[in-house]
Amino acid sequence: MDNIVLCRIDSRLIHGQVMTKWVNQSGAEKIVVIDDHFADDEFLKEVCLMSAPVGLDVVCYSKKEGIQEYAANGFGSDKVLLLLPGLAQMKNVYDQGIRISKIQVGGLGGAPNRKVVFQNITLDDADVEILRYFQQEGVEVIFQTIPEDMPQDLDNILKKYSTK
C-alpha cells in the first residue's frame, strides 16, 4: 500500500498542471480522485477521462468508495497520484484509514474569511486546525502549486497565516 507517489490537495482536482506536470514529475501511472461531488457527476468524470494522457488510468471514488478500495487493495499496484479537493476531505479519509505520510497542498481557492498564504492557496481557521492536526500526527505537509516552485513548509505557511 506504499504506492501513493503524490497526495495532492487541489480544489480544482484534475486540470492541465495535474495531467502534465505532476503526473510526469511524480511518475504516477494512475490518478485516484476522492470527492463525493466529482464521483456523482458523470459528465465531469467523462471530461477528465478524455483529457488523461494515453495509458494513464483515472478513477473517481466517493469518500466511502475510496476508503473501501484503499482498504481492499491500496488502489492496486500502479503508482498513484491521489487527489482530494480540500483539507477537510483529506482529514476524513486519513482518519478512516488512508494514512499518508506526506501531503502537498497545491490549490485552495478564495472565499470570504480566507487568507492568501502562497500564490493561489488560501486558508481559513478550520484549515489551519486541520493542518496542525496533521503536524501532530507526524504528516509532512508542503505547499507547492507547480513543480518549478520551491516547496513551502507548513511552519512558514502558518506564520504567514497568523500575520495576515
N, C-alpha and C positions, 0 to 999 in steps of 0.2 A: 504493500500500500504506500510505498515511498515514491510513487510515480508522478506526483504533482510537482511539476518543474517550476510553475509560477502560479501563485494565487493572487489575483488582481481584483481590487475593488474599483469599479468604474461605473458610474450611474448610466453611462451610455452603452454599457455592455459591449456588444460587438460593433466595431467601426473600423475604419481603414487602418489606424495605427495598430489595433489588435491583430487584424488579419495579416498585416505585412510585417511590421517591425517586431512586435512582441512574440509572434509565433516563431519567426526566424531566430531572434535573439535567444529565446528560451529552448529552442529545439523541440517544441511541442508537436505532437503528432495528432492531438485531439483537443478540441475545446469543449469544456463542460460548463454550461451556463446553469446556475441555480437561481431561479426567480419565478415566483408564482405567476405574476402577470405575463412574463415572457412565455412561460410554458403553456399558458392558456390561449395565446394569440397565434393562431395557425398562419396568418398572413405574415406576421413579423418573423416567425420561425422560417418560413419558406424563403423570404428575402435573405436572411442570414445564411441559410444553407446554400443558396445560389451564389452568394458572394465569397464563399470559402474557396481557397485555392484547391486545385485538384489534388486528391489524396489526403486531404485534411478532414477528419471526421468532426462534425459539430453536433452535440446533443444538448437538449434543453430539458431540465427537470424542474418540477416544483420543489420546494424545500423538502417536503416529505419524501418524494421520489428520490431526490438527490442523496438524502441521508440513508435511505434504504439501499440504494445502488452502491454507495460507498461502503456500507457495512457488509454487503454481499461479496463485492469483488474489487473494491478500491478503484472503481471506474474502468476496470480492465487493465491490460498490460501496457497500453500505449502511454507515452509521456503526455501528461495532461496540463493544459493551461486552464485553471479553474477561475471562472468569472462570477462575481456577485455584484449587485448594484449598490450596496451600501454596507456600512459597518454593522448596523443592527441585524441584517440578514446574516452577515458573517458570524457574529456572536451566536446567533440562534443555531446555525449548523455546527459551529465549533462545540457548543455546549451539548449538542446531541450526537457527537462522535466524530465529526470531520476535524480531526486535530491537525492543525497546520503549524509549522514552526516559524514560518515567515510569511508576512502579508505585505503586498505592495499596494499602496493607495495611489491610484492614478487619475481619478477624476470624480469629484463630488461637486455637483453644480450649486449655483447660488440660490438663495431663497431668503425670506425675512429671518432675522436673528442668526444668520450665518456669517462667519468671518473668513475672508480670504487668507490662507496661510502659506500657499505656494502655488503660483501660476493659476490654473483653473480649479484648484482644490479649496473647498470651503468646509468649515466645521461649525457645529453648534455644541452647546453644552452636553447634550446626550452623546454625541460622537466622542467628545473628549473623555467622558466617563467610560465608554467602551474601550477607547484606546488605552486608558490607564489599566483597565481590566486585563487587556492582552499583555500589557507590560508586566503586570503582576504574575501572569501565567507563564512568563518567560518567552512569549512570542515576539520575534523581531518584527517591527513594523517600520517600513520605509515609505517615503513619498517620492514618486517619480512618474512624471507624465509620459515621457518618451525615453528610449534607451540612451539618447545623447545627453540627457540631463544628468547632473550629478545627484545621486540619491540623497534625500534629506532624511536625517534620523528623527525619530519620534521626539526626543528631548528638545531639539531645536524647534520643531513644529509646535510643541506645547508652549514653549517660551513665546513664540510669535503670537499664538492664540491669546495668551494671558496679557500681552501688551497692547492688543488692538482694542 
